[in-house]
Amino acid sequence: MPVWRDAIGGIATPTSDEQRTCFTLDTHRVLICINAFGPEMPLDEAMALTARLLTKYASATDISTTIIIPNN
């Protein structure tokens, strides 16, 4: 299971987030990593759903997306 980290420490895993990096009422910019482990929901659908939910429930604007494919 991947663990997302920055220079300070852990940020999140696919099953939990860190208190230090959680959304608050003061949050203005976010980076959301979607781990695509299987075909249950195609990545483009997961990205579109995430954008819709951010817009609906967090009044998000100026949403951009990028797919990063790791070099193996």
N, C-alpha and C positions, 0 to 999 in steps of 0.2 A: 504494500500500500504506500503510495507516495506521501511524503510529508513536505509541505511547502514551508520554506524558511527564508528569513532575510538575515541581515548582519547581526541583528539583536537576538534572534531565536526563532522558534516555531511560529508559523502564521496559521496553518490549518492542515487538516487531513481531509480525505473525502467524507469522513463521518463526524468531524468536530471542528470547531473554530476556537481561536484563542481570544480571551477577553481583551487583550491589548489591541486586536485588530477588528473588533466587532463594529457593526454599524451603530451610530448614535444620531441624535438629532443634529449634531454638529458635523456629520459626515457630508462632504461635498464631492469627493472623488473616490471611486472604488475600482479595484481590479478583481474580477471574478474569474476563477479558473474552473472550467467544467471538465472533469475527467471522463473521457469517453471510453469506457471499458468494454462495452458490448453493444449489440444492435437493438436493445430494448427501445431506445429513442434515438433516432439519428441525430448527429451533432447539430446539424442546421436547425432541426426542430427544437432541440434543447436551448440553443442560442436564442431563437425567436421567442420561445416561451419565457426565458429569463428576461429579455428586453421588455416583453409585454407586462410581466409582473412588476418589474422595476418602475415602469411608467405608471402603471395603475396604482400601486401601493406606496411608492416612494417619490412620486412626481418627478421621476428621472427625465432628463433631457440630454441631448447631445451624446447619444449612445453610439459607440463604435465597437466593432467586433473584429477579431483576428483569430485565425486558426494557426497554431504553431504545431508543426509536426517534428518530433524529436529525431535527431540523427541516431541511428542505431549502430 
